[in-house]
Amino acid sequence: MALTGAQIRMARGYLRWSAADLAAKSGVGVSTVKRAEAEDGPPPINPPNLAAIRGALEAAGVEFIAENGGGAGVRLRKGAA
């Protein structure tokens, strides 16, 4: 499933993380996080950085929901947070 900038913004908000928090937890720069979140569609960042961001969010309990007619989204895994 392709991840969108909007989903990254939603996930970070759900966790109440700042862009700096996500950058630190994913090992990418704050500017990379901001660039990824700037687009509603596919983030304009390289695949390893996107994978690192996704991995950090998933490790914190975020599940990404694919587009299924109701729009792509996020939720917290049961028992997370």
C-alpha positions in Angstrom: 0.0 0.0 0.0 1.3 3.4 -1.0 1.7 5.9 1.9 0.5 9.5 1.4 1.7 12.7 3.0 -1.7 13.2 4.4 -1.5 9.8 6.2 1.9 10.8 7.7 0.4 14.0 9.0 -2.6 12.2 10.4 -0.4 9.5 12.1 1.9 12.1 13.6 -1.1 14.0 15.0 -2.6 10.9 16.4 0.5 10.1 18.3 0.9 13.8 19.3 4.5 13.8 17.9 6.2 16.9 16.6 8.0 16.8 13.3 11.2 16.7 15.3 9.9 13.7 17.3 9.2 11.7 14.1 12.5 12.7 12.6 14.4 11.5 15.7 12.5 8.2 15.9 12.9 7.5 12.1 16.4 8.7 11.8 15.6 11.2 9.0 15.9 15.0 9.1 13.1 17.3 10.2 13.1 18.9 6.7 12.5 15.4 5.2 9.5 14.9 7.5 8.1 18.3 6.5 8.7 17.6 2.8 6.9 14.2 3.1 3.9 15.8 4.8 3.6 18.8 2.4 1.9 16.7 -0.3 -1.5 15.0 0.2 -0.5 12.3 -2.3 2.7 10.3 -2.5 5.6 12.0 -0.6 8.4 13.4 -2.7 11.1 11.8 -0.7 13.4 8.8 -1.4 12.1 5.3 -0.7 14.5 4.5 2.2 13.5 7.7 4.0 9.8 6.9 3.5 10.3 3.4 4.8 12.1 4.7 7.9 9.2 7.1 8.6 6.6 4.4 8.0 8.6 2.0 10.3 8.7 4.5 13.1 5.0 5.2 12.9 4.1 1.5 12.7 6.4 0.7 15.7 4.4 3.3 17.7 1.2 1.4 16.9 -0.1 3.2 13.8 -1.9 1.1 11.2 -2.3 2.6 7.7 -5.7 2.0 6.1 -5.7 1.7 2.3 -8.1 3.7 0.0 -11.3 1.6 0.0 -13.8 4.0 -1.3 -13.9 6.0 1.9 -10.4 7.4 1.7 -7.0 6.4 3.0 -6.5 6.8 6.7 -4.8 5.8 9.9 -5.7 4.2 13.2 -4.0 2.9 16.3 -3.5 -0.8 16.7 -5.6 -2.2 19.5 -3.6 -2.0 22.7 -1.2 0.5 21.3 -0.4 3.9 22.9 
